[in-house]
């Protein structure tokens, strides 16, 4: 069994603080295999009572579509 989930690369690929009225600049290179957990070291998890609990983020790795498809084909 293989679980595959995609995040929108623009959600973490742009620098939202630097909107210039026309576009957002890229925050960095899209590096295949990059561990993204350092960019978001903590997550706020909403509880059923509405409170937030901080927890360490899981490891999330960025991969190109070619890497994913070729890996599954292998």
C-alpha positions as YAML, in Angstrom:
chain: A
units: angstrom
residues:
- id: 1
  name: UNK
  ca: [0.00, 0.00, 0.00]
- id: 2
  name: UNK
  ca: [1.26, 3.47, -0.85]
- id: 3
  name: UNK
  ca: [-0.20, 6.66, 0.61]
- id: 4
  name: UNK
  ca: [0.32, 9.77, -1.46]
- id: 5
  name: UNK
  ca: [-0.83, 13.25, -0.57]
- id: 6
  name: UNK
  ca: [-0.15, 16.46, -2.45]
- id: 7
  name: UNK
  ca: [0.12, 19.94, -1.03]
- id: 8
  name: UNK
  ca: [-0.15, 22.96, -3.25]
- id: 9
  name: UNK
  ca: [3.49, 24.00, -3.87]
- id: 10
  name: UNK
  ca: [2.44, 27.66, -4.00]
- id: 11
  name: UNK
  ca: [1.26, 27.48, -0.38]
- id: 12
  name: UNK
  ca: [4.85, 27.22, 0.85]
- id: 13
  name: UNK
  ca: [6.70, 28.38, -2.25]
- id: 14
  name: UNK
  ca: [5.91, 32.08, -2.05]
- id: 15
  name: UNK
  ca: [6.78, 34.79, 0.43]
- id: 16
  name: UNK
  ca: [3.37, 36.15, 1.45]
- id: 17
  name: UNK
  ca: [4.90, 39.09, 3.32]
- id: 18
  name: UNK
  ca: [6.42, 40.50, 0.13]
- id: 19
  name: UNK
  ca: [3.34, 41.11, -2.04]
- id: 20
  name: UNK
  ca: [4.22, 43.99, -4.39]
- id: 21
  name: UNK
  ca: [0.70, 44.64, -5.71]
- id: 22
  name: UNK
  ca: [1.18, 42.38, -8.73]
- id: 23
  name: UNK
  ca: [2.85, 39.17, -7.57]
- id: 24
  name: UNK
  ca: [4.45, 37.26, -4.72]
- id: 25
  name: UNK
  ca: [8.15, 36.46, -5.09]
- id: 26
  name: UNK
  ca: [9.28, 32.88, -4.70]
- id: 27
  name: UNK
  ca: [10.58, 32.05, -1.22]
- id: 28
  name: UNK
  ca: [13.29, 29.74, -2.53]
- id: 29
  name: UNK
  ca: [14.16, 26.97, -4.92]
- id: 30
  name: UNK
  ca: [11.98, 23.87, -5.26]
- id: 31
  name: UNK
  ca: [14.48, 21.25, -4.12]
- id: 32
  name: UNK
  ca: [13.55, 17.61, -4.69]
- id: 33
  name: UNK
  ca: [13.79, 15.64, -1.44]
- id: 34
  name: UNK
  ca: [13.91, 18.74, 0.79]
- id: 35
  name: UNK
  ca: [12.63, 18.23, 4.36]
- id: 36
  name: UNK
  ca: [10.12, 21.02, 4.99]
- id: 37
  name: UNK
  ca: [9.64, 20.43, 8.73]
- id: 38
  name: UNK
  ca: [12.27, 23.09, 9.52]
- id: 39
  name: UNK
  ca: [10.15, 25.75, 7.80]
- id: 40
  name: UNK
  ca: [7.17, 24.91, 10.02]
- id: 41
  name: UNK
  ca: [8.66, 23.48, 13.25]
- id: 42
  name: UNK
  ca: [5.37, 23.59, 15.15]
- id: 43
  name: UNK
  ca: [1.76, 23.06, 14.21]
- id: 44
  name: UNK
  ca: [-1.25, 24.50, 16.02]
- id: 45
  name: UNK
  ca: [-3.78, 21.68, 16.44]
- id: 46
  name: UNK
  ca: [-7.33, 22.82, 17.10]
- id: 47
  name: UNK
  ca: [-9.09, 20.84, 19.81]
- id: 48
  name: UNK
  ca: [-12.82, 20.06, 19.95]
- id: 49
  name: UNK
  ca: [-13.28, 22.78, 22.59]
- id: 50
  name: UNK
  ca: [-11.72, 25.38, 20.24]
- id: 51
  name: UNK
  ca: [-8.41, 25.64, 22.09]
- id: 52
  name: UNK
  ca: [-5.09, 25.25, 20.29]
- id: 53
  name: UNK
  ca: [-2.32, 22.85, 21.24]
- id: 54
  name: UNK
  ca: [1.19, 23.20, 19.79]
- id: 55
  name: UNK
  ca: [2.96, 20.05, 18.64]
- id: 56
  name: UNK
  ca: [6.13, 19.32, 16.72]
- id: 57
  name: UNK
  ca: [5.53, 19.08, 13.00]
- id: 58
  name: UNK
  ca: [5.96, 15.76, 11.24]
- id: 59
  name: UNK
  ca: [8.61, 15.44, 8.55]
- id: 60
  name: UNK
  ca: [7.27, 16.44, 5.16]
- id: 61
  name: UNK
  ca: [9.41, 15.99, 2.08]
- id: 62
  name: UNK
  ca: [9.08, 17.88, -1.17]
- id: 63
  name: UNK
  ca: [9.29, 15.82, -4.36]
- id: 64
  name: UNK
  ca: [8.77, 16.55, -8.02]
- id: 65
  name: UNK
  ca: [5.96, 14.73, -9.78]
- id: 66
  name: UNK
  ca: [8.59, 12.94, -11.90]
- id: 67
  name: UNK
  ca: [10.30, 11.57, -8.79]
- id: 68
  name: UNK
  ca: [7.00, 10.29, -7.38]
- id: 69
  name: UNK
  ca: [5.81, 8.65, -10.62]
- id: 70
  name: UNK
  ca: [9.19, 7.12, -11.48]
- id: 71
  name: UNK
  ca: [9.51, 5.77, -7.94]
- id: 72
  name: UNK
  ca: [6.10, 4.14, -8.12]
- id: 73
  name: UNK
  ca: [6.90, 2.67, -11.54]
- id: 74
  name: UNK
  ca: [10.17, 1.20, -10.23]
...
